[in-house]
Amino acid sequence: MNLIENLRSLAEEKTIPFGRILELIGEDVRKVDQEFRKNLRSRVPIIPVVGEHLLLGGGKRFRAKLLLLSAKLCGYRGERHVSMASLIEFLHTATLLHDDVVDRADLRRGVLTANSIWGNEVSVLVGDFLFTKCFSLMVENGNWKILQVIAKATTTMAEGELEELMKTNDLSLTEEDYLSIVARKTASLISAATQIGAILGNVPKEQEEALSAFGMDVGIAFQLIDDNLDYTSREEEFGKKIGIDLQDGKITLPLIVALSHCNEEERDRIRWAVEAHPIRKEAFLAVVKIIEKYDGIDYTRKRATGYVESAKRRLDPFPDSREKEALCAMADYVLERRL
C-alpha cells in the first residue's frame, strides 16, 4: 500500500466529531443560513439565484462554526454572533466566486461553479455584491473594532492572492515564502472569525490574541491539507478536478519539498508539467511520483499537524469547557478533511 492509500485509509478510520459540535451550535448554524438568505435579497433576480446555488452547493460552514464556538467560549450570550458568522460566510463565498473565475474552475464540492453556469461576469459581479453588502451590514452593526478586523483581513487576503498569482510557475518559491502567502490568502479570514468571537465576548486582550492566533494556525493547516488533497484525492471525493494547482502553475508545499530534493532530470519533468496547457494525465502522475519519492505529501501533512497542535495550545488561556473541546475537535478535523 503506497503513501496516498495509507492516508486515505487513515481518514476512513476516523470519525469527524461534528455531532458533538452541532450539539452546541446546531441551532445557531441553521440561523446563519437563514441570515445568509435574508441578506441575499435584491431587486436584481440573479443575485439570490446565484446565492441559493452556492448555499445548496454544500460546505460545512467551517469559518462560521469557528466564530460561533469562539463567541460561546468567551461567554457571549447575545445574538450578534449569528449575524457576524453569516457575514464571514458572505465574505468567504465572495472570495470563492472570484477564485473560481481566476482559476477557471468548473467544479467546487462536486457541484458546477457559478462561473461555469452563468459566466465570469455574473460571478465577479455577484462576488462584488457580497463584498459590498457585507461591509454595509458591518457599518449597520456599529462595532468599529470588528469592522477594522474584517477590513484588515480582506485587504490581507487580496494581497495573498495577488502574491500567489505573481509567483505562478515560479519553481524557486521557498517554503517560507509559500507559508507567508497561505497565512494571508487563507488563514487571515479564519483568524478574523475566531477573533470576532473574542471581541463579542469582550475578553481580555491575552485571550483575544490567543483566539486570533488559534485561527491563524488552523487556517494554515487547512490550506496545507488542501495542497495535499490536490495530489492525493479521487475527484469524486475532493469535489473538484485533482491536479488543478499544477495545471494553474501554483507551486504548493508538496511540490516545493520535491523541488528542493530532486535531480535536474526530475526538475525538468516538473517544469514541463507546470508549463503544459493542458497538462496530460501521465505528466501529472509522473509529478505525483516525484513528490512521493521525496516525501512531499508526508512532510506537508506533518507540517499541518504541527500547526494544529500549536493551535490547540493557543487555547491554554481558557479554562476547560465543552466549547474549548469543540474548537480543538474543529482543529483536528482539518487533518482528516476530504473536501
Secondary structure, DSSP 4 states (H G I P E B T S, - for coil): --HHHHHHHHHHHS--THHHHHHHHHHHHHHHHHHHHHHT--SSTHHHHHHHHHHHT----HHHHHHHHHHHHTT--SSHHHHHHHHHHHHHHHHHHHHHHHHT--EETTEE-HHHHH-HHHHHHHHHHHHHHHHHHHHHHT-HHHHHHHHHHHHHHHHHHHHHHHTTT-TT--HHHHHHHHIIIIIHHHHHHHHHHHHHHT--HHHHHHHHHHHHHHHHHHHHHHHHHHHH--HHHHSS-TTHHHHTT---HHHHHHHHH--HHHHHHHHHHHH-SSPPHHHHHHHHHHHHHTTHHHHHHHHHHHHHHHHHHHTTTSPP-HHHHHHHHHHHHHHH---
